[in-house]
Amino acid sequence: MLCALVALAPALPAKDKKKPTPPAVIAGTVFRDAGFALPGAQVAAVPDPPAKKKQEWKAVADARGEFVLRVPGGPASYNVVVRAAGYRPQEKKVTVAADERLDFNFLLEPGGESK
């Protein structure tokens, strides 16, 4: 009998749970002079303007010079900085509007910092 009463009870409203915002993706390829891939390049995305607590997303370019960073979905702006030993760093400002994917190419020139 109790089962029948439970089945007849009005449905309770579902708790209002916020779904997490899907991440945005900043991806690309790092090249060196002559158009060859630059594996091992350090890639970092920093919020612009900077957040109160220091936040940074990092990746390392793979053997083909490719990298992927997953950042919180937008709207948001980031400074993406690419560094590699023996090359000048390069920086680009990017803006994500939502949970989108943005692709960029970086061409690093020789003569920068060495590690």
Secondary structure, DSSP 8 states (H G I E B T S, - for coil): -HHHHHHHS--------------EEEEEEEE-GGG-B-TT-EEEEEESS--SS---EEEE--TTSEEEEEE--SSEEEEEEEE-TTB--EEEEEEE-SS-EEEEEEE--BSSB--
